Amino acid sequence: MKKRIYSILLACLLIAALAGCGKKAEAVATETTVAQSQETTEESKAAEAGTEAGADAFTAFEDPNGLFTASYPGTPKEMKQSVSSEGTAIDLYSYMLEQEDALYNVMYSAIPEGTAAEPSAMLEGAVANIPYTIEDSKDITLGEYQGKELKYSAPLGSDTIVFYHRVYIAGDHVYQLQAVSESGERTPEIDTFFNSFALK
């Protein structure tokens, strides 16, 4: 899978979420990689094993900043992007694992200071600003926090990629989970990934 293209799509989705917060986010962010987990031979083998063994191969991962835990079929890479919202630089942290036939990603960012909106309004705004056709949308929760689960398609060259996406507003952060399968179907592995996500 083409990581650079996904990275651009992820930045677009963050911008959409910020627009939903009532902030005007500027079109693209300067991308910087601040920390990348070094992928060892063992980790590569673990990721391949995850593809073959399915949901049983998922293992727990803890965000180095101590904000969340989630299960991946291998070790995700940490990336950081910056976007500008009304002159304020906002950092987006992303923990993505890409395989030959699947992708799993958790990303989060702080909600800009001075943003005054109800979580439900922020979620609706984020969904409304996603620049792709939303095929399915439903309300979800994570404990006391409100969220949305989405399914939408995005162009990738001559292909169309189906994304499964969860967004949560939790305190002063926006958390987003994305998963992709080669077939475009929602696989048991996607459910394992989504259901493993927990805030610390």
Disulfide bonds with the S-S distance in Angstrom:
none
